[in-house]
Amino acid sequence: MNNTISTQSPMNYLVDEEGYYGEFGGAYIPEILHQCVENLRMNYLKVIQSEDFKQEYEQLLRDYVGRPSPLYLAHRLSEKYGCKIYLKREDLNHTGAHKINNSIGQVLLARRMGKRRIIAETGAGQHGVATATVCALMNMECVVFMGKTDVERQHVNVEKMKMLGATVVPVTSGNMTLKDATNEAIRDWCCHPQDTYYVIGSTVGPHPYPDMVARLQSVISEEIKRQLMEHEGRDCPDYLMACVGGGSNAAGTIYHYINDPRVQIVLAEAGGKGVDSGLTAATIALGKMGIIHGARTYVIQNEDGQIEEPYSISAGLDYPGIGPMHANLAQQKRAIVLPVNDDEAVKAAYELTRLEGIIPALESAHALGALPKMHFKPTDVVVLTVSGRGDKDMETCLRFKEQFTR
């Protein structure tokens, strides 16, 4: 495969004034939610760019979340793949993933907009835990929608959310995963538009959510620039790698580099049992243009335009759409997109654990599973985001390992 860095003339891959990334994005929403989304669109930039917000947000990221997260040179992993691999350690954040960066920002915004009730969707449970955590901190009511399948495979995170005071609503429609949890959250928002704020956990949904989440997560790439300068005497890597489901950790990782042609972006999506197996969440590989959860993007769908049920061993990547930012990056060939199958991700999780003593979340393991598919030079500097830690996935990893070692 061709891994050369694009030398195209500079383009702007960030959102435009209409809420689109190229052909992707927009706000396709029911009339009842129009005012909610419009209020958000009119206010989000004013609030998050205000000095008052920035001061409170940055103080919480520093003193509560524990940022900056380290940029760690993985010596043994680097030796194996013949380059310099730095791991951006989002797994070391409070609550164990990057999700808290976004939850703190959106709950602060909701409070400034006079909302008292917070709802959220969650797949792997990390966004749910992060949102429940911030709501406990800020004394806000919190309701988290989670597919029944995910409730069962992520029960530790469910108990954490309950302990934090959140109401967890198991969703039994569809295949009872992230898509269905999102559907239910939107239905709830339609019923309570006045007092409720919907904290979307990824770069999906109607504008301004993809842009807002990307901006809140951009603290990741902001830190990478500074930390790389300290480590390498340069502010940009040759490659940035991240897993992508909806796309929030990837958006945060690439935000300050997205228009920089010196940096090759590599996104790893969930191949499941294989792209052609019918059991996959490889949206960019298989998706066709459609509308999902308020945005125009690639969607896994059948010939009649009905959304196909996705599948991945990773609850956080089990989504039939993709954030419009990433859809555009793929269409414009700004990013290399690699499907990584379940077995490849589990193998990569064990590899990082044995080589570096770091147990990654299964989501992050998909980014690690893309490493063998690349061809690096000894001089290449690679930054790969470990978006979460693997505590929540131990039972899944053990079951999967037994299945392949019988």
N, C-alpha and C positions, 0 to 999 in steps of 0.2 A: 504494500500500500504506500501511497505517497504522503509522507509526513512533513513535507517542506512547508515552511511558513509562507503564508500568502503575502504577495508583494503588490496587491491591488492598491489603487489610489484610495486615500483615506475616505471612509464613510462614517456616518453617524449611526451607530447601532442602538442608541438609546431611544426612548419613547419620543414621539412628536407631540405637537400641541393638541392634536385630536385624540391622543391616547392610543396610537398605533405604533407598532414596530414593523415597518414595511406594510405588508398586507395583513398582519396579525394584530389582534388586540381589540380595542373598542369596548363598548358597554352595551350588551344585549340583555336587557333586564325587564322584568314585569313592571307594569305601570306603578304598582303599589310601592315599589322600591326606588322609583325614579328620584324622589326627593331626597331619600337617604344617601344615595350614591352621588347625586348632584351636590349636596351639602358637603360631602367628603371631598369631592373633586375641587370645590371652591375653597376649601379650608386647609387641606393637608399640607400644601407647600408653605403657606403662611405660618402654620403652627410649627412644623418640623424645622423650618429655617430660622425661627425666632430664637433670639439669644436665651430667653427664659427656658424654652424647651430644650435647647442644646445643652445648657448647663445642667439641668436636672437629668437628662438622658445620659450624658457622658459621666456624670457622677455615679449614677446607678450602675452603668457598665463597668466602671472601675471598681467601686467599693462593694457592690452586691454580686455582680456576675463574675468578677475576677479578671477583667480584661486589662491589658492585651493578652490574648492567648498566645502561647509560644510558637515560634517557627523553628522546628527541630530538624537538624540534619540527620537523616536516618542512614547511618554509616553502612550497616550490613545490607539494607535494602538497596542502597546506592551501588554497593559492590556487585550485587546480583544483577542489576539492570544496566550497569556500565555507564552511569552518569551520576550527577549530584541530585538526590531527591530530598527535598525539604517537605516536612509534614506540617500543615497549619492545624494546630491542635484545638479545634473547636470542641472536641470531646472533653476538654478540661474546664469548660464553662460550668457555672452553677446550673443544675438540672441536666448536665451531661450532653448538650448539643448546642448547635448554632441557633436553635429556635428562640431562645430567650432574648436574643438581640431584637428580634421583630416584636415579640409579645410586649416587652417593656415599652417600646416606642408606640405601639398601637393603643395600649391601655392608657398611656399618658395622653395621647391624642383624644381618646374617647372621653376621658375625664374633662379635658378642656372643652369638649363639645357638649358637656352636660349630660352624658349618658351614664346610667348607673348599673345597667345589666349587660354583661358580656357573654357572647356565645362564640363557640369555636368548633371547628371540625378537627379530627385527628385520625391518623392512620397508625403509625408506629407508636403513637402516644406521646412523643417528645414535645410536639406543639401543644397538646392538651395539658401536659404537666407544666410546661413553661407558662402557659396562659393562666392555669389555676394558681401557680406560684405567684405570679404578679398580682392576680386578683386578691389573693390572701394578703399580700404586702400592702395593697392599696384599698382594702376593705370594699371590694366590688363583688356583686353577685356573679357567679360563673356557671354556665351550662356548657358541657362538652358533648358533642355528638360523635359517636364512634361505632363503626360497623361491628356487628356481633362477632364476625370472624376475627376481627382485630382485638376485640375485648378478650376473646379466649386466648389468642396467641401473645398478647401483651398484658396479661393480667396484673403484673407487678406495677406497671404504669397506671393501670386503672385504680389500683388501691392507693397509689400515691396521690392521684387526683382527688379521690374521695377524702383522704386524710387532710388534704389542703382545703377542703370545704366545698369543692365543686360537685355539681350534680352531673353524673355520667349517664348519658342516654344511649343504650345499645340500639343500633339501627338494624332492622331485619329485612329490609327491601334489597333487591338485586342480589349481588353476591356478598353483601354485608361487609363491604370494605370502604376505602376512602371516598370513592365516588358517591356512594350511597349516604355516607355521613355528611358530605358536602350538600347533597340534595336536601337532606333533612334540616340542616342548619339554615339554608336559604328559605325553606318553608317556614321555619320558626321566625326568621327575620321579617318575612311578609306579614306575619300575625302580630308582631310587636315592633313596628317601625319607629315608634316615638321614643321609647326609652332604651332600646337595645342597640348595641354596637357589635358588629360581626368582625371578629379578629380572624382574618384569613391567614393561614399559616405559610402559604407559598406564593410564588409569583404567578398566580392564576386568578381567575375571576375578572369582573369588569374593571375597566379603568376607573379609578386610579390605583387599584390594589397592586397590579404587577410592578408598577413604578415605585409605589410607596414601600412595598416589601423589599424591593431591590435596594432602595436608598437606605433603609434601616439596616440591611445586611451588609451594606458597602463598607462598614467598619472593618470587615475582614480584609478586603483588598487594600484599604487605606493602611492597615497595619503591615500587610505583606510588603508594600513599597518601602516603608520605613525599616522594617526588619531585614529585608534583603540588602538594603544599603549597608546596614551594620555588618551583616554576615559576609557579603560578597563585593561590597563597594559598587554595586549597581542596583537600580531600583526596579528592574523588571526581569522576570525569568524568561527562558526560551519557551517553556510549556506551562500552562495552568491546567490542572486536571480536577474534576469534581464529578460526583454522581448527580443525576438529574431525574426527578420524578415530576413534581410541579416546577421545581427549579430554584428554590430560595438560597440554598448554600452555594450553588453554582453561580447564581447572580451576584451574591456577595463577594465571591472569590474573584470574579472577572470584572466587576463594575468599573474600577479605575484603570483597567487595561483594555476595555472592550473596543475602543477605537485605535488601539496601538498595534500596528501591523507587525511589530517586532515579536509579539507574543502569540503563540499558537494556542488556541483554546481546544481542549479535549473534554468531551462530555460522555459519561458512561450511563447508558440507560438500561433498564431491567429487561434482559432477554428471556427471563423465566426458564421454561423447559426448552427454549429455542424459538427463534423468530418465526419459523414456519410450523410450529407445533400446535398453534391454537391456544397455547397456555403461555402468554407473554404480556409484557407491558411496554414493549419497545415501540413507543408511539411515533418517534421520528422515522424509524425504519418502515413502519406499516401504515401510519396515519394518513388520512385524507382531510382536506380542509372542511371544517365544520364549526359548529357553535357548541361550547360546553361551559356551563357555569358562568355565563355572561361574557365570554370572550370568543373571538374568532381565532381558531388555531388548528393544529393537526389533532385529529381524533381517530382512535381506532374504531372503525364502524363497518357495518356490512353493506351489501349492495343497495339496501333500502335506506341507508343513512341512519340506521339504529346503532346506538353505541354498543360495542362488543364489551363483554366483561373482561377486564384485564386480569393477569395473574403474575405474581412475583413472590418469591420466598420472603422478600422484604416488604413489610407492611407500609413503609413510608414511600415506596416507589410503585405501589400497586394502584396506578392511576391511568385511565385511558386517554388522557389529554397531555398537554405539555404547556408550560408557560409561553406566552406569545414572544417574549424576548428570545427564548431558545429556539422556537420554531423559525424565527427570522434568521438567527445565526446559522441554523442548519441549511435553510433555503439559499442563503447568500454564500454558503460555503466558508463562512467566517470561522466555523467550528468543525472539528472532526467529531463525529458522533459514533460511538461504538457500543453495540449491544453486548452485555455481559450476562451470561446465563447463571442460574442458581448455583450450579456446581462450581463454576469458575469463581463466583463471589465467595462461597464458603471456603474454597481452597485458599483464596487470597487473604481471607480473615485469619485463617490458621497460620499462613505464611508470615503476616505482619506480627502476629502474636509470638511466634517462635523466633523471628529474627530481631525484633525490637522490643518485645515485652509490652506491646500495646494491643489491647483487644478492641477492635473497631466495631461499630454498629454494622449491621448487614447492608445498610444503605451505603455507607462509606466504603465497604468492602467491594462494592461494584466499581468504584473508581480505582481501587487497588487492582481489581481484576482486569482492568484495561492495560495495565503496565506490560504484560507479556505480548500484547497486540501491537505495541509501539516499537520503533527502532530508534534508539537514542545514540548520540555521539558522546564520547567521553567528556567533552567540554560542556554538554548541555546542562542547564540548571532547570530542574522541574520542581514546581510547587503543587502538591496534592493536598486537598482539604480533607482531613478526617472530621467529618461533620458531626459525628456522635460516637459515644462509647458503647461497647457491646454488652453491657450488663443485661439489658432488656432482651437480648437475643440468644442467651446461653442455651435455653431449652431447645430452640429451633436448630441451632448449630449442632447440638448433640444428637438430636433426632436425625438430622440430615446426614451427619457423619456416619451414624450407625447404618443408615440405609445404603451407604456406598462402601461400607467396610465389612458387610456380612459375607 
